[in-house]
Amino acid sequence: MGYEWDFGIVLRNADLLLLGLANTLKVTGLALAFGLPLGLALALGRLSPRRWLRAPVGLVVEFFRSTPPIVQLFWFFFALPLLTGIEIDPFRASVLTFSIQSSAFFAEVFRGGIVSIERGQWEAAKAIGMARGQALRRVVLPQAVKRMIPAFLERVIELMKTTTLVATVSYADLLYQANNIAQRTYRPLEVFTVAAVLYFVVLFPLSLSVRGLERRLARSGETTAH
């Protein structure tokens, strides 16, 4: 007996799926908004000539890059309130987790982009009287960011896929809503198919952008930062 598809179930619950997608994008967007500046600060710490700063910053970055994000999420959601006495709802725990987790990866992207700039650029900036901070801000970062864009977009794609973990702490993202609808309607095939299509519609254009930018940089003789 062949399976009879019924996407009417999905259409009747489309508002919940779209709300879940909006919540997924909200967590992703806030994690980016907080993770990018924190990642830059961590990258500068890793590049510091001061060992007392470079070593602990490097340890923080490697810790959050090397531990599973679901363990980090559970720690911030379940353990942190025990230490602080402050209850953290699923939304705040999710944003906090993925802001910090993504900042560790962004730190390596920033660091790779900065060190990819030729030493002569630093020396030229110094020759015209710029301090190190000015040279970084006015000369090095503008060139490095161009090389970093493909790597940043790749991280955005990975970040959005990783945020599906927030369903485990009952945050109503796309996966959480899809799972609830599937359990209630006994139509997991249709519901999860549509959920997968929604992720694809959002992420595939970003994947195409990464490939296009990498080809453009390759034609110009520049390398991307990872």
Secondary structure, 3 states (H helix, E strand, C coil): CCCCCCCHHHHHCHHHHHHHHHHHHHHHHHHHHHHHHHHHHHHHHHCCCCHHHHHHHHHHHHHHHHCCHHHHHHHHHHHHHHHHCCCCCHHHHHHHHHHHHHHHHHHHHHHHHHHCCCHHHHHHHHHCCCCHHHHHHHHHHHHHHHHHHHHHHHHHHHHHHHHHHHHHHCCCCHHHHHHHHHHHHCCHHHHHHHHHHHHHHHHHHHHHHHHHHHHHHHHCCCCCCC
